[in-house]
């Protein structure tokens, strides 16, 4: 375990939107963070975004300049997970890579082999079986789901997921972690799609069917859900933020495990094949310029 005079150390694996947000939250809460990604350019982008989020916090009066400076100084980056975990002991590891079991399994095996015995391994999976992920370690009792929400610095919820073997001690420590990160914590049992993802992907999938069928424009569908159901973001905007490639992967998994109602809308399959992933690719249901949605750019579907 880290020296009592040192901050707990956390390795966050995956430098995309979620990994960046999770690293920021840990650093702001006083943890020493190493953000790991294979791509140096992605890490540079992540560090830049963390700096922007901290800067926004200062401008809004939520942080002092010194708090922002200290948080930024707690974040380091690496392109080599094995070297990172071999260099010093870590107390937590949180993986937030793509929703592919073979990739997560490889990370679990490295983490299990290199982390100290006391360390807890977390997965940010929103759909895959945590029990299956944990089975790739020799410490399944210390593997837990830590499902954060995007954008992490704005979304208050943390879903803690109990796998078949996850211990009560691991759940208790994860709950304490969530509270230190200033999150509202819920504990759920391992199940396909957990609670939120299971419902959210259905909403996004149905919105895409409505767009495909010409029920309404993309802009009007999103406006209706924001105004009529008081959602902060429309389902098509949310899909663009999450990434339609990720949404498709989750839907395909839920379709296999939970049945026909989760069959992906053909329009989702089509736009993913075209590379229209959403904000991260500059185009999804909407087009984006400098990260901002272009007005009137909603996808037009022709029969």
Buried (B, 14 or more C-beta within 10 A) or exposed (E): EBEEEEBBBBBBBBBBBBBBBBBBBBBBBEBBBBBBBEEEEBBEBBBEBBBEBBBEBBEEEEBEEEBBEBBBEBBBBBBEBEEBBEEEBBBBBBBBBEBEBEBBBBBBEBBBEBBEEEBBBBBBBBBBBBBBBBBBBEBBBBBBBBBBBBBBBEBEBBBBBBBBBBBEEBBEBBBEBBEBBEBEBBBBEBBBBBBBBBEBBBBBBBBBBBBBEEEBBBBBBBBBBBEEEEBEEBBBBBBBBBBBBBBBBBBBBBBEBEEEEBEBBEBBBBBBEEEBBBBBBBBBBBBBEEEEBEEEBBBEBEE
